[in-house]
């Protein structure tokens, strides 16, 4: 039990640091669901095809129609030369809206990949709380 305000907030400070460290470690662990899903999406996009094991994981995302994605990926891969996510994104952005509709599932896959890393919001909230806490502690001196 903390006897002073400083001791109380020191405990809160280390609690926030621990939570942020844990969240970041889990987020970027190669065996975690977040990073492994992102790597799966990247492999599927860059190879232009989904294996049988990939299909099972892709079906967990209702926004993707896996059968249509397989066809569209094959067409997209044969029409455009890309080696990274950003090159694939640039290819999609360079299309007219009418042509882009032909690759709607590929576009959805790219959108999912671009949004995946953003889900580290819990760690970001911890850092925001930490900033407020440090500001308060600094002002209390």
C-alpha positions as CSV (number, residue, x, y, z in Angstrom):
1,X,0.0,0.0,0.0
2,X,1.4,3.4,-1.0
3,X,1.9,5.9,1.8
4,X,2.5,8.9,-0.4
5,X,1.0,10.2,-3.7
6,X,4.4,9.8,-5.3
7,X,4.6,6.1,-4.3
8,X,1.1,5.5,-5.6
9,X,1.8,7.0,-9.0
10,X,5.2,5.3,-9.2
11,X,3.4,2.0,-9.0
12,X,0.9,3.1,-11.6
13,X,3.9,4.3,-13.8
14,X,5.5,0.8,-13.7
15,X,2.1,-0.8,-14.3
16,X,1.6,1.2,-17.5
17,X,5.2,0.5,-18.6
18,X,4.6,-3.3,-18.1
19,X,1.3,-3.2,-19.9
20,X,2.8,-1.3,-22.9
21,X,5.8,-3.6,-23.1
22,X,3.6,-6.7,-22.9
23,X,1.3,-5.5,-25.6
24,X,4.1,-4.5,-28.0
25,X,5.8,-7.9,-27.4
26,X,2.6,-9.8,-28.1
27,X,1.9,-7.7,-31.2
28,X,5.2,-8.2,-32.8
29,X,5.9,-11.8,-31.7
30,X,6.2,-14.0,-34.9
31,X,4.0,-16.6,-33.2
32,X,1.2,-14.2,-32.3
33,X,-2.0,-14.1,-34.2
34,X,-1.6,-10.5,-35.3
35,X,1.8,-10.8,-37.0
36,X,1.3,-14.3,-38.3
37,X,-1.9,-13.2,-39.9
38,X,-0.2,-10.2,-41.5
39,X,2.6,-12.5,-42.8
40,X,0.0,-14.9,-44.2
41,X,-1.7,-12.1,-46.0
42,X,1.6,-10.8,-47.4
43,X,2.6,-14.3,-48.6
44,X,-0.7,-14.8,-50.3
45,X,-0.6,-11.3,-52.0
46,X,3.0,-11.6,-53.1
47,X,2.8,-15.2,-54.4
48,X,-0.5,-14.6,-56.1
49,X,-2.0,-17.8,-54.7
50,X,-3.4,-19.3,-51.5
51,X,-2.5,-22.8,-50.4
52,X,-5.0,-25.1,-48.7
53,X,-3.8,-24.1,-45.3
54,X,-4.0,-20.4,-46.2
55,X,-7.6,-20.8,-47.3
56,X,-8.6,-22.1,-43.8
57,X,-7.1,-19.0,-42.2
58,X,-8.4,-16.6,-44.8
59,X,-12.0,-17.9,-44.3
60,X,-11.8,-16.5,-40.8
61,X,-12.3,-13.1,-42.4
62,X,-15.9,-12.7,-43.6
63,X,-15.0,-9.7,-45.7
64,X,-12.9,-11.9,-48.0
65,X,-14.5,-14.2,-50.6
66,X,-11.7,-16.8,-50.8
67,X,-12.8,-18.3,-54.1
68,X,-13.0,-15.0,-55.8
69,X,-9.8,-13.9,-54.2
70,X,-7.9,-16.9,-55.7
71,X,-9.1,-16.0,-59.2
72,X,-8.5,-12.3,-58.8
73,X,-5.0,-12.8,-57.3
74,X,-4.0,-14.9,-60.3
75,X,-5.2,-12.2,-62.7
76,X,-3.6,-9.4,-60.7
77,X,-0.3,-11.2,-60.4
78,X,-0.2,-11.9,-64.2
79,X,-1.1,-8.3,-65.0
80,X,1.1,-6.3,-62.6
81,X,4.7,-6.7,-61.5
82,X,5.0,-6.0,-57.7
83,X,7.2,-7.3,-55.0
84,X,5.9,-5.4,-52.0
85,X,2.6,-4.4,-50.4
86,X,3.2,-0.8,-51.4
87,X,3.9,-1.7,-55.0
88,X,0.6,-3.7,-55.1
89,X,-1.2,-0.7,-53.4
90,X,0.3,1.7,-56.0
91,X,-0.9,-0.6,-58.8
92,X,-4.5,-0.6,-57.4
93,X,-4.4,3.2,-56.9
94,X,-3.3,3.7,-60.5
95,X,-6.4,1.9,-61.9
96,X,-9.6,3.5,-62.9
97,X,-12.5,2.7,-60.6
98,X,-14.1,0.6,-63.2
99,X,-11.0,-1.6,-63.6
100,X,-10.4,-1.7,-59.8
101,X,-13.8,-3.4,-59.3
102,X,-12.4,-6.4,-61.2
103,X,-9.9,-6.8,-58.3
104,X,-12.3,-6.0,-55.4
105,X,-11.1,-9.0,-53.3
106,X,-7.4,-8.1,-53.9
107,X,-8.2,-4.5,-52.9
108,X,-9.9,-5.8,-49.7
109,X,-6.8,-8.0,-48.9
110,X,-4.5,-5.0,-49.3
111,X,-6.8,-2.8,-47.1
112,X,-6.7,-5.5,-44.4
113,X,-3.0,-5.6,-44.6
114,X,-2.7,-1.9,-44.3
115,X,-5.0,-1.8,-41.3
116,X,-3.5,-4.8,-39.4
117,X,-0.7,-3.0,-37.6
118,X,-3.0,-0.3,-36.3
119,X,-4.6,-2.6,-33.8
120,X,-1.9,-1.9,-31.3
121,X,-4.2,0.7,-29.7
122,X,-4.0,-0.8,-26.2
123,X,-0.3,-0.1,-26.1
124,X,-0.9,3.4,-27.5
125,X,-3.5,4.0,-24.8
126,X,-0.9,2.9,-22.2
127,X,1.6,5.4,-23.6
128,X,-1.0,8.2,-23.5
129,X,-1.8,7.4,-19.8
130,X,1.9,7.3,-19.1
131,X,2.4,10.7,-20.7
132,X,-0.4,12.2,-18.5
133,X,1.1,10.5,-15.5
134,X,4.5,11.8,-16.1
135,X,3.2,15.3,-16.7
136,X,1.3,15.1,-13.4
137,X,4.4,13.8,-11.6
138,X,6.5,16.5,-13.1
139,X,4.0,19.2,-12.1
140,X,3.7,17.8,-8.6
141,X,7.4,18.4,-7.8
